[in-house]
Amino acid sequence: MQVNDRKMKVLQAIVDDYVTTNEPVGSKTLIERHNFPVSSATLRNDMAELERMGLIEKPHTSAGRIPSDRGYREYVDSLMTVDQLTEEEREDISRRIDTTVYEARDLLKNASAALSETTGLVSLVMTPRLAGSSLLQLKLLMIEPGKALVVMVLSAGVVKDKVVRIPNFLTPEQLKDISDSVEKSLNGKPLDEITLVTLATSVKTTKIPDSLLNQVLYETYTAIKQADRLDVYLEGEHNMLKLPDFSELRRAQNLLGTLSHDGMVAGYVNEIEKEKTGGDDTYMIRIGQEIALEGLEDCSFITTTYKIGDTISGNIGVIGPKRMDYSKVISQIDFVRYKINEQIKNING
C-alpha cells in the first residue's frame, strides 16, 4: 500500500482523535490539534486520498471522517507503538490479582476480573489446553450411596472435579481401594494417554466384582477426559453498554447475545489460535468484519497466550469497540499475562 509519510501521519491522527473523542475528525481539527505544517486544503486532499484507499470513511451525518476497518488494520500493523504502563497502573493490576489462591482456576477468574476493571471492556481468560498435562492425583470420594466425587490434580496446577454415579452397593472402603489403585497406577501419566484399558489394568489386583468395578471405571474415565474441557471466564459485558458505540439497541442486543454463548467465543478463539504463526508473545487482533462471529462486527478482539510450564498454554484477551485504545489495551493484557505466569509458578510451588 503506497501511502506517503504525511498521509500516514494523518491516518494516525484521525485514529487517535476518534479513539479519544468518538467524534468524526475534520481537516480543521487536525491542524488545531496536531500542528500539521500544511494548509487545510492540503489536508482535505490527503483525507480524500485516504478515503479513496478505503482507510477512512465519512459518516452520513458529519463532514468529518472516521477510520474504516482497513484503516484500523493499517494503524495496528504499521503505526501503533505499545504504551508502557506507569508504576501506579502496574501496582493497581497487581493489587487486583495478588490475592491468596490455591488453584489456577481461581487465579484465572481474578485475572479476568482485573483485566475487565482495568480496561473498562470485556475480558476473556480461557483455561489451559490440558491434553498434554499429566495426572498427579486422583481421588474418588463417596458423597452418598450411588454418588461419588472424582477429584483430579493435574501437572498444570489445575484441579478438576466431577460428580459421578456409582453402584448403590459399593462401600466407601471399596471406593477408596479403587481410588488408591487408580492413582498409584496413573500418577504422572499424560491425560491423552489414559484409556479405559489402562484404567482396567490399574485395578486388576482389587478384589471387587466386575459388576461394581465397570461402572466406576467408565465414570472415572469420562471425568478424566472431560478434564480437558475448556472453561472461559468472560467479565465486564455491562461495560460495553456504557460506551456510545453500543448505545443503539440493535448493536447492544447483538453483542450481548453473542457474549452470552461463551462456548461460541471459546471455539472462535481456538480457531484463530490455530492460525497463529508467531511465538507465544504474538497478539492476534481481529477488527470488525474480520471477526467471524455474528454480533461482534462492531468490535475488535485482541488475544494472546499465557504459559503454564513449557508446554501448557491458555488464552487471554479483550473484546471492545473498534474505537478502543489498542496500545493501552495491549500493554494491560501483557501485564496481566505476566502476573498469571508469575502466580502460576507460586501455585505449582
N, C-alpha and C positions, 0 to 999 in steps of 0.2 A: 504494500500500500504506500503510494508516494504522497507523503504529506510533509510540507516543509516545516522547519523548526517553529516558526511563528504560529502556524496553524495548529501544530501540536500543543503549543502553549495555550492557544485559545481554547482548544478542546479541554485541556486540563483545567483551565479556569472555569469553564462552563460546568464541568462535573463538580468541582469543588464548591462553587457557588450554589448549585442546585441541591447538592447534598446538605448544605448548611441552611438554605432558606426555603426549599421546596417551592421556589418561585422561578418561572422561566427567566432566562438571562438574555438581556439585550446588549447591543454594542456600547451604548452609553454607560451602562452599569459596569461593563468590563473595563472601560477606560478609567472610571472613577475608582474602582476597587483594586485594579491591578497595574495601573500606570503603564499601559501599553504605549510605546512611543510612536504611535501612528494615529491617523485620523479615524473618526467614527465610520466614515465611508469605507476606508480600507478594511476595518474590522467587519463591516457588514459583508464585504466581498469575501473575506475569509470564511465567515459563517455560512454564506451561500454555498461556497465550495464544500465545506464540511457537510452541509445538508445534502448536496448532490451525491456525496460519497456515502451517505447513509449513516453518518456518525452522530448527527444531531437531527432533531425534528421539531416542527412547530405545532404546539397545541392549538386547538381550534379557537380558543378564547384569548390568545395573547399574541403580541408581536414578538415576544422573546422566543428563545429556543431552549430545549431540554435535551439531555443525552438520549440516544437510542440504545437498544440492546447492544448493537455493534459498537457504539461509542463507549459504553461502559467496558466492553471487552477490550477495546484498544487501550483504554485507561489502565485497567488492571494488568494487562500484558506488557505495556510499554512505558507508562508514565508514573505509575504508583511507586512510592517508596514506603516501606513499612515503618510505622512510628515505633519509637521506644517508649515503653511505659515509664512514668515517673515512679520514684521510690514510694510515694504515697499510694499510687494506684496498685503497685505490686503488693504493698502491705495490706491494702483493702481486700484484694483477692485472696491472699494467704490467710487472712483472718477468717474469711468465709469458709475456706476449705480445711484449714488446720484444726479440725476437731478430732477427738479420740474416736477412731473407728477400728473395728477388728475384722471387717470383711470388705473385700473390694467393692461389693455391691453398694454398701453404704457410702463409700468414698465416691463412687461414680454419681450417686444421687446428689451428694453435696457439691460435686464439681459442676453438675448440670445446673443446679440452682444458682451457684455463684456466677456462672457464665451468663445466665439469663439476667440476673440482677445487675451485673456489671455492664453488659452491652445494651440492656433495655430491649432486647429482641428475644426470639425464640431460640433456646439452646437445645442441642441434641447430643447425648452421650450414649453410645452403644456398648454393651458388654463385649468382652473379647470373643473372638472365634476360638473355641476351646478344643477343637478336634485333635490338635496336636499336643494338648496338655496331658498330664498323667494323673492317675488316681492315687492320692496319698492316703486317704482314709475313707472307709465306708461303714456306716452303722445302720443296722435295722432295729428300730425301736418300737416296741409294742405300744400302741395308743389304747386300744381296746380289742376284745376278741373280734377277729376278722378285719382289723385295720392296723397298719404299721406306717412308720415314717422312715423313708430312706434318706439318710444324710450323707452327702459326699463332699469331701475336701479335695480340691484339685491343686495341681502344682502352680497354677496361675494365681493362687491366693484367693480363689473364689469358692464359696460354699454354696452348694445347691441342695435342695431338699424336695421331696415329693411324697405325698400321702398315697399309699397303695393298698389294694385289697389283698388279704391273705386268707388261707383256710381258717374257718372258725375254730377248729380243734387244735390248731398249732399253739403250743405253750410258749410263754416268754423264754423259757430255758432253751427250747428247740430253736426259736428265732435267733437267740444270741449265738448258739452253736453255728447256725448257718452264716450269720454275720461275721463271726470271727474267722471262719474258714475262707469266706469270700475275700475279706480284707487281707488276710495273710497271703493268699494266692495272687491277688491282683495289685498289691501295693507296688507303685511305680510303673504300672503298665499304661501306655497311652490309650486314651479313650477310643480312638479309632481302630485299635487292635482287639478290643474286648468284644467277644461274641457269645452267643448262648452256649456254644461248645466249651469255651474257656470257663464260663460260669459253672456249667455242669461238672467239669473236671475239678473245679475247686472244692466241691462239696462231696466228692466221692467217699471220703473217709467218715462222713457223718452217718449216724445210724437212724436217719429219719426216712420214713417211707416215701417212695417217689410220688405217691398221690398227694403228699403235702409239699414236697420239695418243688415240683414242677411249676406250680402257680407262683411261688415265692421267687423262683429264679426268673421267670418270664417278667414279672412285675419289676424286679430289680434291674433286669436288662433294659427294659423300657425307660426306667428312671435314669439310668446311666446315659442312654442315647439322647434323651431329652435334655440332659445337662448342657449340651452344645447349642441349645436354642438361644437365639439372640434376644436379649431384652434391650429395649430402647427407653431412655428417660428423656422425655420432652418437657421443657419448662418454659413458662412465660408466654403462652399463647395469647393471654389477655394483653400483653404489651403491644401487640400489633394493632389492637383496636384503638389504642391511644394515638396512633400515627395518622396524619392526614391522608397518607397513601391508601388507607383502607377505611376511610370514612364512608365510602359508597357501600351500601348494604350488600349488593351482589358480590363485590370483591371480598368483603369480610366473610360472608357465608361460604363462598367457595374455598377460601383459605382455611377457615376453621373446620370445614367438612373434611378436607384432606388431612389436616393435622390430627384429627380425631382418630384416624386409622394409622396408629403408629407402626403397625406391621408393614403397611404400604411404604411408609417413609424409610423404614429399615431395609426393606427389599430394594428400594431405589439406591440407597447408599451402598449396598452390597454390589449392585450392578456397576455404579461408577467407580467403585474401588477396583474392580477387575480391569477397568480401562487405564488405571494409573500406570505410568511408565517411569516416574521418578522414584526417589527414595522415600523413606519414612517421613521426611520433612516436607514433602510435596503437598501443596494445598490444591484441592480440587475446587474450582469456582465455577458454578453454573449460574447464568444470568438470564432471567426472563424466559424467552421461548426456548432456550437451551435446556430447560428443566422439563423432563418428560413425565411430569406429574400434573394432572389436571388440578387446577386450583392454586398452583404456585407460579403461574405465568407472570404475575406481577412482582415476583420475589427474586432474590438472589440467595444462593445456597453455597456456603463455604464449609468444606470438611477437610479434615486431615486425620492422621492416626496417632495413637499413643501406644507405647510398648509396655508389655509385661514380660520381663526376661528377654531372651534373644529371639524367640520365635512367635510369641503370642501377641496379637495386636487387636485393638478395637478402634472405634471411630469417635471423633468429637467434632462438633461443628455448630454453625449458627444459620438460622433462616431469618431473613429480614427483607425489607423493601429493596428494590434495585437502587434506591437512593441512599443506601447505607454508607457509612464511613469505612470503606474497605480496609484502609491502612490501620485504623484504630482497632477494628474488629479482629483482624488477623493477629495483631500484637496481643490482644486479650486472649484469643484462643490459644496462642502459642504459650502464654504464661500459665494458663490453666492446664494445658497439656504437661508442661514441666512439673507442675505441682502434683498431678496424677502420678507421673513416673516416680517422683520423689517419695510420695506417700505409699505407693505400692511396695517399694523396697522396704519400708518400715513394717508394713503388714506381713510381708513374707519373711521378715527377720533376717 
